[in-house]
Every structure is written in C-alpha cells, then in structure tokens.
C-alpha cells in the first residue's frame, strides 16, 4: 500500500546541510508528493538552495521567529493546499537521516497509530551531556503528564496523520512546539509510536536556549496540568 505524504522542513541558516537532504529526498524509492521548506528568516543562502530544487515549495518568514512559527506556517499551508494524508516533519541540520524515512512509512502501513516519532537510540557522533540530560528529563515528565510512554519528547523527526493536525491547534513559536504537540495529541486520544533512528550529532550549532526553553517547557506542562 502506497502512502501519500508530504515533507515539511523548517530551516534556519541551513545552506550547508539542506542541499544533501533535498538530494536524498529526491532519490527516495517512495518519494513525497510535496516538499515544503519554511525559511525562518535565514541570513545565508538557505532560500536560494530551496529555490534551486523545482520539486520544493519555499515559504519564507521575513525574520527569525523560531522553529514553532516555521512549523505552524508550514502546517497551515499543508492543510490548505495539499491532499496528502500524512505529513513528515524533519529538521534541516542533517541530524534526521533521510534513509530512515522508509521506516516511518513502513510503520504507518503496519500499525494503526496516529503519530510516529523518531527515537534516537543508536549513537553516531557525540551528543552533549546537557542535551542528553534535558531530553531524558523532559521525556520522563511528558510521559507522566500524557499517560503514554514517551521515549524521545524532543525529537522533531515525526510522521503525523492529517487528522492530528486538523484537530490540534498549536500555538508555540519555539522548540517547545514539539512537547506541545505530544501533550495536546495525547489529550485528544491520539496514539503515538516510536521509530528507532540513529543519533547523528557532529557538533552542529544548536539554536536551543536551554534555560529559556526549559522554562517554556515547564510552563506547557503546568498549563496542561491545570487544564485537566
């Protein structure tokens, strides 16, 4: 059974990594129907890289607004303009291997979950200890709040059924949107499964601001608890 899906890539200053990602996507045996790249106010050649690929739809934010804003812009475009039943989210920094996309599609064919999330279990390169600690703690807290075992709450490599995006109103502008999506999906009864992917980290610059993002993460959790 073939799956009609689109790919959404939020991109900020990804001129060095985006070309390889797009080349690999184009070569997939089961390619997406559409590829959306949302340029989040990049100051390098990221938008030009996207425009050089005829199969890419480029959306642009005039200034850097954060990953959440870029994702929400892309999701809104997807819901209004695409007929695909699934949307795959992946980052532009090369940490989400295109080679793992067939695993997501195969999982979608084999089970009845609503969301499939990448679970970084195989280590290639070295992820900073602070990021490992942050992901471990946030995953445990998110598991407790949602009542579902969340193995990797911060991984943005995800395949979602269209119905999930149609029924969830996302509001976060930063990286916290990934936690927001999980929590709100669980509240509405959507089920999640996890797809093992390699942990690829080669010292890329992170745009996560640990203190501020931790505060925002905790605010999402607190808000969710108050709504129960």
Buried (B, 14 or more C-beta within 10 A) or exposed (E): EEBEBBBBBBBBBBBBBBBEBBEEBBEBEEBBBBBBBBBBBBEBBBBEBBEEBEEBBBBBBEEBBBBBBBBBBBBEBBEEEBEBBBBBBBBBBBBBBBEBBEBBBBBBEEEEBBBBBBBBEEEEEEBEEEBBEBBEEBBEBBBEBBEBEBBBBBBBBBBBBBEBBEBBEBEBBBBBBBBBBBBBBBBEEBEBBBBEBBBBBEEBEBBBEEEEBBEBBBEBBEEBEEEE
